[in-house]
Amino acid sequence: MTHHRRGLRRLLRDDTLAEAIERDFRSAPLDGRRHAILEYVAKLTKVPAQMVKQDADALRAAGLSDRDILEVVEVAGYYAYVNRIADGLGVLLEEEHESSEE
């Protein structure tokens, strides 16, 4: 299990919900706020050039403040950055590293 999965499970304290999110967050039993955040981050991650004001407005409608939205963008950007650094340097995933030691 990667550290991302462990982190999600630790934060949620609900393995069933974490597994549902990992399978398909869109069908996971999430509240509107969490669903809106994940939809926003999925778009930001996959097609960042297509982000428009209405995307942030959807987060505001779900109850996020401008500061909350900034934090969502910062976290998504940080994960993208770190993953690209790791990929660019050929860093092994924890699972790959652990299985090579067996």
KEKE-482627 format. One record per residue: residue number from 1; residue in three letters; x, y, z of N, C-alpha, C, CB in turn. Coordinates in steps of 0.02 Angstrom, whole numbers. Atoms other than C-alpha are relative to their C-alpha. Glycine has a CB too. Example, Ala and Ser with C-alpha at 12.3 -4.5 7.8 and 13.67 -1.06 7.14 Angstrom:
<site seq="1" type="ALA" n_x="45" n_y="-59" n_z="0" ca_x="615" ca_y="-225" ca_z="390" c_x="45" c_y="60" c_z="0" cb_x="-50" cb_y="1" cb_z="62"/>
<site seq="2" type="SER" n_x="-42" n_y="-59" n_z="-3" ca_x="684" ca_y="-53" ca_z="357" c_x="-39" c_y="55" c_z="37" cb_x="20" cb_y="23" cb_z="-71"/>
# end
This chain:
<site seq="1" type="MET" n_x="43" n_y="-59" n_z="0" ca_x="0" ca_y="0" ca_z="0" c_x="45" c_y="62" c_z="0" cb_x="-49" cb_y="0" cb_z="62"/>
<site seq="2" type="THR" n_x="-41" n_y="-60" n_z="3" ca_x="73" ca_y="167" ca_z="-47" c_x="-14" c_y="46" c_z="58" cb_x="-11" cb_y="37" cb_z="-66"/>
<site seq="3" type="HIS" n_x="10" n_y="-46" n_z="-56" ca_x="94" ca_y="307" ca_z="77" c_x="-61" c_y="45" c_z="-11" cb_x="63" cb_y="44" cb_z="10"/>
<site seq="4" type="HIS" n_x="61" n_y="-39" n_z="13" ca_x="-48" ca_y="402" ca_z="-11" c_x="-61" c_y="-36" c_z="28" cb_x="-8" cb_y="13" cb_z="-76"/>
<site seq="5" type="ARG" n_x="57" n_y="39" n_z="-26" ca_x="-169" ca_y="263" ca_z="30" c_x="0" c_y="-3" c_z="76" cb_x="1" cb_y="-72" cb_z="-29"/>
<site seq="6" type="ARG" n_x="-4" n_y="2" n_z="-74" ca_x="-107" ca_y="248" ca_z="208" c_x="-22" c_y="67" c_z="29" cb_x="72" cb_y="-17" cb_z="23"/>
<site seq="7" type="GLY" n_x="19" n_y="-67" n_z="-23" ca_x="-126" ca_y="436" ca_z="228" c_x="-76" c_y="11" c_z="-4" cb_x="35" cb_y="53" cb_z="-40"/>
<site seq="8" type="LEU" n_x="73" n_y="-6" n_z="8" ca_x="-305" ca_y="432" ca_z="162" c_x="-36" c_y="-39" c_z="54" cb_x="-22" cb_y="-24" cb_z="-70"/>
<site seq="9" type="ARG" n_x="32" n_y="41" n_z="-51" ca_x="-352" ca_y="291" ca_z="278" c_x="9" c_y="29" c_z="70" cb_x="27" cb_y="-72" cb_z="-2"/>
<site seq="10" type="ARG" n_x="-14" n_y="-30" n_z="-66" ca_x="-270" ca_y="377" ca_z="427" c_x="-44" c_y="62" c_z="10" cb_x="74" cb_y="19" cb_z="6"/>
<site seq="11" type="LEU" n_x="40" n_y="-61" n_z="-6" ca_x="-360" ca_y="542" ca_z="392" c_x="-74" c_y="-14" c_z="6" cb_x="12" cb_y="45" cb_z="-59"/>
<site seq="12" type="LEU" n_x="71" n_y="16" n_z="-1" ca_x="-530" ca_y="465" ca_z="360" c_x="-21" c_y="-41" c_z="61" cb_x="-20" cb_y="-36" cb_z="-63"/>
<site seq="13" type="ARG" n_x="15" n_y="47" n_z="-54" ca_x="-521" ca_y="335" ca_z="498" c_x="-61" c_y="-43" c_z="-18" cb_x="-13" cb_y="37" cb_z="66"/>
<site seq="14" type="ASP" n_x="56" n_y="40" n_z="25" ca_x="-642" ca_y="234" ca_z="391" c_x="25" c_y="-38" c_z="-61" cb_x="-62" cb_y="45" cb_z="-18"/>
<site seq="15" type="ASP" n_x="-27" n_y="40" n_z="55" ca_x="-566" ca_y="94" ca_z="285" c_x="-50" c_y="-12" c_z="-55" cb_x="26" cb_y="-65" cb_z="26"/>
<site seq="16" type="THR" n_x="51" n_y="12" n_z="50" ca_x="-730" ca_y="60" ca_z="197" c_x="-9" c_y="60" c_z="-46" cb_x="-67" cb_y="-18" cb_z="33"/>
<site seq="17" type="LEU" n_x="6" n_y="-61" n_z="40" ca_x="-747" ca_y="240" ca_z="140" c_x="62" c_y="10" c_z="-42" cb_x="-12" cb_y="61" cb_z="45"/>
<site seq="18" type="ALA" n_x="-62" n_y="-8" n_z="38" ca_x="-564" ca_y="247" ca_z="88" c_x="1" c_y="-47" c_z="-60" cb_x="61" cb_y="-15" cb_z="45"/>
<site seq="19" type="GLU" n_x="2" n_y="48" n_z="55" ca_x="-587" ca_y="90" ca_z="-18" c_x="-50" c_y="23" c_z="-53" cb_x="-19" cb_y="-70" cb_z="25"/>
<site seq="20" type="ALA" n_x="50" n_y="-24" n_z="48" ca_x="-744" ca_y="164" ca_z="-98" c_x="27" c_y="59" c_z="-40" cb_x="-65" cb_y="21" cb_z="37"/>
<site seq="21" type="ILE" n_x="-30" n_y="-57" n_z="35" ca_x="-650" ca_y="324" ca_z="-141" c_x="53" c_y="-24" c_z="-49" cb_x="32" cb_y="50" cb_z="51"/>
<site seq="22" type="GLU" n_x="-52" n_y="27" n_z="44" ca_x="-505" ca_y="225" ca_z="-213" c_x="-31" c_y="-33" c_z="-62" cb_x="44" cb_y="-51" cb_z="37"/>
<site seq="23" type="ARG" n_x="33" n_y="32" n_z="57" ca_x="-625" ca_y="125" ca_z="-324" c_x="-29" c_y="52" c_z="-47" cb_x="-56" cb_y="-46" cb_z="25"/>
<site seq="24" type="ASP" n_x="32" n_y="-52" n_z="42" ca_x="-725" ca_y="276" ca_z="-386" c_x="-31" c_y="51" c_z="47" cb_x="-55" cb_y="-30" cb_z="-48"/>
<site seq="25" type="PHE" n_x="24" n_y="-50" n_z="-48" ca_x="-746" ca_y="434" ca_z="-284" c_x="-69" c_y="24" c_z="-18" cb_x="49" cb_y="58" cb_z="3"/>
<site seq="26" type="ARG" n_x="65" n_y="-26" n_z="21" ca_x="-898" ca_y="483" ca_z="-387" c_x="-59" c_y="-42" c_z="27" cb_x="-4" cb_y="1" cb_z="-76"/>
<site seq="27" type="SER" n_x="53" n_y="42" n_z="-28" ca_x="-998" ca_y="336" ca_z="-319" c_x="9" c_y="-14" c_z="75" cb_x="-4" cb_y="-66" cb_z="-37"/>
<site seq="28" type="ALA" n_x="-13" n_y="9" n_z="-72" ca_x="-923" ca_y="341" ca_z="-143" c_x="-50" c_y="42" c_z="40" cb_x="73" cb_y="20" cb_z="18"/>
<site seq="29" type="PRO" n_x="48" n_y="-36" n_z="-42" ca_x="-1039" ca_y="395" ca_z="-2" c_x="32" c_y="61" c_z="34" cb_x="-29" cb_y="-46" cb_z="52"/>
<site seq="30" type="LEU" n_x="-32" n_y="-62" n_z="-24" ca_x="-965" ca_y="570" ca_z="17" c_x="-52" c_y="54" c_z="9" cb_x="55" cb_y="23" cb_z="-48"/>
<site seq="31" type="ASP" n_x="43" n_y="-58" n_z="-6" ca_x="-1048" ca_y="728" ca_z="78" c_x="14" c_y="47" c_z="-60" cb_x="11" cb_y="37" cb_z="68"/>
<site seq="32" type="GLY" n_x="-5" n_y="-45" n_z="57" ca_x="-1072" ca_y="868" ca_z="-49" c_x="66" c_y="38" c_z="-3" cb_x="-56" cb_y="48" cb_z="0"/>
<site seq="33" type="ARG" n_x="-63" n_y="-38" n_z="-4" ca_x="-919" ca_y="964" ca_z="9" c_x="58" c_y="-42" c_z="-25" cb_x="13" cb_y="23" cb_z="72"/>
<site seq="34" type="ARG" n_x="-55" n_y="43" n_z="21" ca_x="-799" ca_y="818" ca_z="-12" c_x="-6" c_y="-19" c_z="-73" cb_x="2" cb_y="-64" cb_z="44"/>
<site seq="35" type="HIS" n_x="10" n_y="17" n_z="70" ca_x="-876" ca_y="768" ca_z="-177" c_x="21" c_y="59" c_z="-45" cb_x="-74" cb_y="-18" cb_z="-13"/>
<site seq="36" type="ALA" n_x="-18" n_y="-59" n_z="39" ca_x="-857" ca_y="946" ca_z="-243" c_x="76" c_y="9" c_z="-3" cb_x="-33" cb_y="63" cb_z="30"/>
<site seq="37" type="ILE" n_x="-73" n_y="-7" n_z="-2" ca_x="-675" ca_y="951" ca_z="-188" c_x="32" c_y="-51" c_z="-47" cb_x="26" cb_y="-10" cb_z="72"/>
<site seq="38" type="LEU" n_x="-31" n_y="51" n_z="41" ca_x="-634" ca_y="787" ca_z="-273" c_x="-14" c_y="11" c_z="-74" cb_x="-25" cb_y="-69" cb_z="20"/>
<site seq="39" type="GLU" n_x="15" n_y="-16" n_z="71" ca_x="-723" ca_y="838" ca_z="-435" c_x="47" c_y="56" c_z="-23" cb_x="-74" cb_y="22" cb_z="-8"/>
<site seq="40" type="TYR" n_x="-43" n_y="-57" n_z="17" ca_x="-625" ca_y="1001" ca_z="-434" c_x="73" c_y="-23" c_z="-10" cb_x="-3" cb_y="54" cb_z="56"/>
<site seq="41" type="VAL" n_x="-69" n_y="23" n_z="4" ca_x="-458" ca_y="915" ca_z="-401" c_x="10" c_y="-47" c_z="-59" cb_x="20" cb_y="-35" cb_z="65"/>
<site seq="42" type="ALA" n_x="-6" n_y="44" n_z="58" ca_x="-491" ca_y="782" ca_z="-533" c_x="8" c_y="42" c_z="-64" cb_x="-62" cb_y="-47" cb_z="-6"/>
<site seq="43" type="LYS" n_x="-5" n_y="-43" n_z="59" ca_x="-519" ca_y="918" ca_z="-663" c_x="67" c_y="38" c_z="-1" cb_x="-58" cb_y="50" cb_z="-3"/>
<site seq="44" type="LEU" n_x="-62" n_y="-38" n_z="-5" ca_x="-371" ca_y="1021" ca_z="-602" c_x="60" c_y="-45" c_z="-18" cb_x="9" cb_y="28" cb_z="71"/>
<site seq="45" type="THR" n_x="-54" n_y="47" n_z="12" ca_x="-260" ca_y="867" ca_z="-613" c_x="2" c_y="-23" c_z="-74" cb_x="-7" cb_y="-61" cb_z="45"/>
<site seq="46" type="LYS" n_x="3" n_y="29" n_z="68" ca_x="-319" ca_y="800" ca_z="-782" c_x="1" c_y="53" c_z="-55" cb_x="-62" cb_y="-41" cb_z="-7"/>
<site seq="47" type="VAL" n_x="5" n_y="-51" n_z="53" ca_x="-358" ca_y="959" ca_z="-881" c_x="6" c_y="70" c_z="30" cb_x="-66" cb_y="-7" cb_z="-39"/>
<site seq="48" type="PRO" n_x="-6" n_y="-64" n_z="-35" ca_x="-289" ca_y="1110" ca_z="-787" c_x="-14" c_y="61" c_z="-43" cb_x="70" cb_y="6" cb_z="28"/>
<site seq="49" type="ALA" n_x="12" n_y="-57" n_z="44" ca_x="-301" ca_y="1225" ca_z="-937" c_x="-74" c_y="14" c_z="-11" cb_x="34" cb_y="-11" cb_z="-68"/>
<site seq="50" type="GLN" n_x="72" n_y="-8" n_z="9" ca_x="-490" ca_y="1199" ca_z="-938" c_x="-35" c_y="27" c_z="63" cb_x="-30" cb_y="-66" cb_z="-19"/>
<site seq="51" type="MET" n_x="30" n_y="-27" n_z="-60" ca_x="-517" ca_y="1268" ca_z="-763" c_x="-28" c_y="69" c_z="-14" cb_x="51" cb_y="3" cb_z="58"/>
<site seq="52" type="VAL" n_x="33" n_y="-64" n_z="9" ca_x="-638" ca_y="1415" ca_z="-760" c_x="-28" c_y="24" c_z="68" cb_x="-58" cb_y="-5" cb_z="-52"/>
<site seq="53" type="LYS" n_x="26" n_y="-29" n_z="-61" ca_x="-712" ca_y="1530" ca_z="-628" c_x="-56" c_y="-42" c_z="30" cb_x="-24" cb_y="71" cb_z="-13"/>
<site seq="54" type="GLN" n_x="57" n_y="40" n_z="-24" ca_x="-866" ca_y="1420" ca_z="-617" c_x="22" c_y="-61" c_z="41" cb_x="-42" cb_y="-22" cb_z="-59"/>
<site seq="55" type="ASP" n_x="-26" n_y="56" n_z="-39" ca_x="-758" ca_y="1278" ca_z="-550" c_x="10" c_y="21" c_z="73" cb_x="66" cb_y="-26" cb_z="-30"/>
<site seq="56" type="ALA" n_x="-9" n_y="-26" n_z="-68" ca_x="-709" ca_y="1383" ca_z="-399" c_x="-68" c_y="19" c_z="30" cb_x="47" cb_y="60" cb_z="1"/>
<site seq="57" type="ASP" n_x="67" n_y="-17" n_z="-24" ca_x="-889" ca_y="1445" ca_z="-386" c_x="-36" c_y="-61" c_z="27" cb_x="-42" cb_y="33" cb_z="-56"/>
<site seq="58" type="ALA" n_x="32" n_y="62" n_z="-23" ca_x="-946" ca_y="1264" ca_z="-368" c_x="25" c_y="-19" c_z="70" cb_x="14" cb_y="-59" cb_z="-49"/>
<site seq="59" type="LEU" n_x="-26" n_y="13" n_z="-67" ca_x="-831" ca_y="1246" ca_z="-218" c_x="-29" c_y="49" c_z="51" cb_x="77" cb_y="6" cb_z="0"/>
<site seq="60" type="ARG" n_x="32" n_y="-49" n_z="-45" ca_x="-899" ca_y="1406" ca_z="-142" c_x="-72" c_y="-21" c_z="16" cb_x="0" cb_y="71" cb_z="-31"/>
<site seq="61" type="ALA" n_x="70" n_y="23" n_z="-11" ca_x="-1076" ca_y="1338" ca_z="-166" c_x="-3" c_y="-60" c_z="46" cb_x="-32" cb_y="-18" cb_z="-68"/>
<site seq="62" type="ALA" n_x="-3" n_y="58" n_z="-45" ca_x="-1021" ca_y="1182" ca_z="-72" c_x="23" c_y="19" c_z="70" cb_x="47" cb_y="-53" cb_z="-29"/>
<site seq="63" type="GLY" n_x="-16" n_y="-24" n_z="-67" ca_x="-969" ca_y="1290" ca_z="75" c_x="73" c_y="16" c_z="12" cb_x="-21" cb_y="-49" cb_z="48"/>
<site seq="64" type="LEU" n_x="-71" n_y="-15" n_z="-10" ca_x="-783" ca_y="1319" ca_z="46" c_x="11" c_y="76" c_z="-5" cb_x="43" cb_y="-37" cb_z="-52"/>
<site seq="65" type="SER" n_x="-20" n_y="-70" n_z="3" ca_x="-707" ca_y="1489" ca_z="79" c_x="55" c_y="6" c_z="-53" cb_x="26" cb_y="25" cb_z="71"/>
<site seq="66" type="ASP" n_x="-55" n_y="-11" n_z="47" ca_x="-580" ca_y="1568" ca_z="-37" c_x="65" c_y="-29" c_z="27" cb_x="9" cb_y="75" cb_z="-15"/>
<site seq="67" type="ARG" n_x="-59" n_y="30" n_z="-31" ca_x="-445" ca_y="1515" ca_z="86" c_x="0" c_y="-76" c_z="-7" cb_x="5" cb_y="21" cb_z="74"/>
<site seq="68" type="ASP" n_x="6" n_y="73" n_z="9" ca_x="-509" ca_y="1336" ca_z="81" c_x="17" c_y="-20" c_z="-71" cb_x="-72" cb_y="-24" cb_z="17"/>
<site seq="69" type="ILE" n_x="-13" n_y="15" n_z="71" ca_x="-504" ca_y="1339" ca_z="-109" c_x="75" c_y="6" c_z="-15" cb_x="-40" cb_y="47" cb_z="-46"/>
<site seq="70" type="LEU" n_x="-72" n_y="-8" n_z="8" ca_x="-326" ca_y="1404" ca_z="-105" c_x="37" c_y="-61" c_z="27" cb_x="25" cb_y="64" cb_z="35"/>
<site seq="71" type="GLU" n_x="-32" n_y="59" n_z="-30" ca_x="-277" ca_y="1260" ca_z="10" c_x="-10" c_y="-62" c_z="-43" cb_x="-27" cb_y="-12" cb_z="71"/>
<site seq="72" type="VAL" n_x="13" n_y="57" n_z="45" ca_x="-360" ca_y="1133" ca_z="-106" c_x="48" c_y="3" c_z="-59" cb_x="-75" cb_y="1" cb_z="-24"/>
<site seq="73" type="VAL" n_x="-44" n_y="-8" n_z="58" ca_x="-262" ca_y="1203" ca_z="-253" c_x="73" c_y="-12" c_z="20" cb_x="-9" cb_y="70" cb_z="-32"/>
<site seq="74" type="GLU" n_x="-69" n_y="9" n_z="-22" ca_x="-100" ca_y="1208" ca_z="-154" c_x="17" c_y="-74" c_z="11" cb_x="12" cb_y="39" cb_z="65"/>
<site seq="75" type="VAL" n_x="-12" n_y="71" n_z="-13" ca_x="-117" ca_y="1026" ca_z="-98" c_x="2" c_y="-39" c_z="-65" cb_x="-54" cb_y="-28" cb_z="47"/>
<site seq="76" type="ALA" n_x="0" n_y="35" n_z="65" ca_x="-162" ca_y="966" ca_z="-273" c_x="63" c_y="16" c_z="-39" cb_x="-63" cb_y="20" cb_z="-41"/>
<site seq="77" type="GLY" n_x="-61" n_y="-20" n_z="35" ca_x="-18" ca_y="1065" ca_z="-346" c_x="62" c_y="-32" c_z="30" cb_x="7" cb_y="75" cb_z="1"/>
<site seq="78" type="TYR" n_x="-57" n_y="30" n_z="-33" ca_x="103" ca_y="999" ca_z="-217" c_x="6" c_y="-74" c_z="-18" cb_x="-6" cb_y="8" cb_z="76"/>
<site seq="79" type="TYR" n_x="-2" n_y="71" n_z="18" ca_x="55" ca_y="818" ca_z="-251" c_x="22" c_y="-9" c_z="-72" cb_x="-69" cb_y="-32" cb_z="10"/>
<site seq="80" type="ALA" n_x="-21" n_y="5" n_z="70" ca_x="73" ca_y="846" ca_z="-439" c_x="75" c_y="12" c_z="-6" cb_x="-39" cb_y="51" cb_z="-43"/>
<site seq="81" type="TYR" n_x="-71" n_y="-17" n_z="1" ca_x="244" ca_y="925" ca_z="-411" c_x="42" c_y="-59" c_z="26" cb_x="14" cb_y="62" cb_z="42"/>
<site seq="82" type="VAL" n_x="-39" n_y="53" n_z="-31" ca_x="308" ca_y="788" ca_z="-296" c_x="-1" c_y="-63" c_z="-43" cb_x="-26" cb_y="-16" cb_z="70"/>
<site seq="83" type="ASN" n_x="5" n_y="60" n_z="43" ca_x="244" ca_y="649" ca_z="-409" c_x="42" c_y="7" c_z="-63" cb_x="-73" cb_y="-14" cb_z="-19"/>
<site seq="84" type="ARG" n_x="-40" n_y="-11" n_z="60" ca_x="328" ca_y="726" ca_z="-561" c_x="75" c_y="-3" c_z="16" cb_x="-17" cb_y="67" cb_z="-33"/>
<site seq="85" type="ILE" n_x="-70" n_y="5" n_z="-21" ca_x="492" ca_y="744" ca_z="-467" c_x="18" c_y="-73" c_z="9" cb_x="12" cb_y="39" cb_z="67"/>
<site seq="86" type="ALA" n_x="-14" n_y="71" n_z="-11" ca_x="483" ca_y="562" ca_z="-412" c_x="2" c_y="-38" c_z="-66" cb_x="-53" cb_y="-31" cb_z="47"/>
<site seq="87" type="ASP" n_x="1" n_y="34" n_z="64" ca_x="435" ca_y="503" ca_z="-586" c_x="61" c_y="19" c_z="-42" cb_x="-65" cb_y="17" cb_z="-39"/>
<site seq="88" type="GLY" n_x="-57" n_y="-24" n_z="39" ca_x="569" ca_y="610" ca_z="-667" c_x="67" c_y="-27" c_z="22" cb_x="2" cb_y="74" cb_z="2"/>
<site seq="89" type="LEU" n_x="-62" n_y="27" n_z="-28" ca_x="703" ca_y="540" ca_z="-554" c_x="0" c_y="-76" c_z="3" cb_x="12" cb_y="27" cb_z="68"/>
<site seq="90" type="GLY" n_x="4" n_y="73" n_z="0" ca_x="643" ca_y="361" ca_z="-571" c_x="-5" c_y="-29" c_z="70" cb_x="59" cb_y="-29" cb_z="-34"/>
<site seq="91" type="VAL" n_x="7" n_y="23" n_z="-69" ca_x="603" ca_y="347" ca_z="-386" c_x="-49" c_y="-58" c_z="1" cb_x="-24" cb_y="57" cb_z="47"/>
<site seq="92" type="LEU" n_x="43" n_y="58" n_z="-6" ca_x="530" ca_y="177" ca_z="-345" c_x="-57" c_y="14" c_z="48" cb_x="39" cb_y="-62" cb_z="22"/>
<site seq="93" type="LEU" n_x="56" n_y="-3" n_z="-47" ca_x="359" ca_y="166" ca_z="-265" c_x="16" c_y="-45" c_z="59" cb_x="-66" cb_y="-21" cb_z="-34"/>
<site seq="94" type="GLU" n_x="-13" n_y="40" n_z="-60" ca_x="358" ca_y="96" ca_z="-90" c_x="-15" c_y="-74" c_z="-13" cb_x="-42" cb_y="25" cb_z="59"/>
<site seq="95" type="GLU" n_x="18" n_y="70" n_z="13" ca_x="270" ca_y="-63" ca_z="-150" c_x="53" c_y="-34" c_z="-42" cb_x="-69" cb_y="-4" cb_z="-36"/>
<site seq="96" type="GLU" n_x="-52" n_y="29" n_z="41" ca_x="401" ca_y="-91" ca_z="-285" c_x="63" c_y="-11" c_z="40" cb_x="14" cb_y="46" cb_z="-60"/>
<site seq="97" type="HIS" n_x="-60" n_y="5" n_z="-42" ca_x="540" ca_y="-59" ca_z="-160" c_x="-6" c_y="-58" c_z="49" cb_x="12" cb_y="65" cb_z="38"/>
<site seq="98" type="GLU" n_x="11" n_y="52" n_z="-49" ca_x="464" ca_y="-175" ca_z="-30" c_x="2" c_y="-68" c_z="-33" cb_x="-66" cb_y="10" cb_z="35"/>
<site seq="99" type="SER" n_x="2" n_y="65" n_z="32" ca_x="434" ca_y="-317" ca_z="-154" c_x="70" c_y="-20" c_z="-26" cb_x="-50" cb_y="0" cb_z="-57"/>
<site seq="100" type="SER" n_x="-67" n_y="17" n_z="24" ca_x="614" ca_y="-306" ca_z="-219" c_x="45" c_y="-23" c_z="57" cb_x="31" cb_y="60" cb_z="-35"/>
<site seq="101" type="GLU" n_x="-40" n_y="20" n_z="-58" ca_x="679" ca_y="-334" ca_z="-42" c_x="-16" c_y="-70" c_z="23" cb_x="-10" cb_y="48" cb_z="57"/>
<site seq="102" type="GLU" n_x="21" n_y="67" n_z="-23" ca_x="586" ca_y="-498" ca_z="-19" c_x="42" c_y="-55" c_z="-28" cb_x="-72" cb_y="-13" cb_z="-17"/>
# end
